[in-house]
Amino acid sequence: MKIITEPISLEELWLTREVGFEDMIKMVVDVEREILAVDAELHADLEALLLENDSRQFDIWGINIYPDKSDEDFIEFTALINIRPSQANRSMGVENPQIRDKIREICSRLLKR
């Protein structure tokens, strides 16, 4: 597991990952600090890593990145940690379109394709 604060090649990230899912990398995004936690079996582990490093629960969202998919399918906004009735997010998906847009912007800046 690691925290990404500067742009990194998606290919480099894929080749150096420790958790070998066949077609994706799990990530958690801090939309306030604009950073990513990457490379774990569970989003909850990445969530804990960010919380230990001064992120706020309110600002972090789980996603999956599919490096070989098109722009439209590149990011999947689904994770158990996203279920937050207190933030009007009652499903595993990120329901707020502004938050999804912010996640896209952060991924576009930090993950070089």
N, C-alpha and C positions, 0 to 999 in steps of 0.2 A: 504494500500500500504506500502511496505517496501523494503529496499535495503538489499540484501544478499551478504555479503563479506566473510563469513566463511561457511564451509560445514554444510548442514542441511538435515535432513531426509525428503525425499519426502513425506512420510506418515504424518509426523508432519506438513509440509507445507500444505498438502491437508486438514488435519483435522482442522487447525487453519485459513484457508482462510476466507476472508470476502465476496468475490464475488463468488457465488456458481454456476459456470457453471457446467453442468451435467458431463462432461468427460474431462475437460481441465482446465489449468491455463494459463492465458496470462502473458507473461514476456517480458522484454526488456533487452538485453545484451549489456554491454559496453565491446567491444572486446579489448580495450587498457587497461582499468583498471581491467578487468576480474572480473566484478561484475554483479549482476542481480537485476533488479527491478521487483517485483512480486505483483500479486493480485489486479487487477483493471478491470473494465469493458472495458476500452479502452487502447490500446497500447499507444495512445497519452498521457494519464494521466501518465503512467509509464515513457514515454519519458520526459515529463516535470519534473517529480521528479528527474530523473538523471541529466537533464540539470541544475536544481536548485542546484545540489550537485556536480558541477564541471566537469561533463562529457561533451564531445564535440559531437556535432551532427554527425560529420563524423564517429564516433566510435560506435554509438548505432544502434541496429537492433532489430526488433520485431519478436517474435516467440510465438508458443503455445506448451505447454507440455501436453502430454496425458499419465498420470501415468500408465494406465492399458495396454498400447500397447507395442509391442515388440520394441527392440532397433531400428530397421529400421524405425518404425512409431512413435517413442517416441517424436520426435521433428518435428514440422511443421514450416517451415521457411517462414511464410506468415503473413504480416501485412501491413496496409495502409502506415505506417510510413516508410516502406522500399522503396517506390517509390522515387527514387533519380536519375534523369537523369544526374545530375552533377557528380555522382559517377558511371555512366554507369549501373545503376540499374533501369531499366525502368518498372519493374513489382512489384507486391506486394511480390514476393518471393525474397529470398537472392540468387542472381544469381552467385556470385563469390564463387567458390568451396573452396578457401582458407579461406574465411570468414566463410562459413558453417562449415568447419573443426574446426576452432577456437571456434565457438559457441558450437560445440559438446564437445570439450575439457573442456571448462568452465563449461558447464552443468554437465559433468561427474564428475568433481572435486567438484562442489558445491552442487549438488543434489544427495544425497545418496539413492540408490534404495534398 
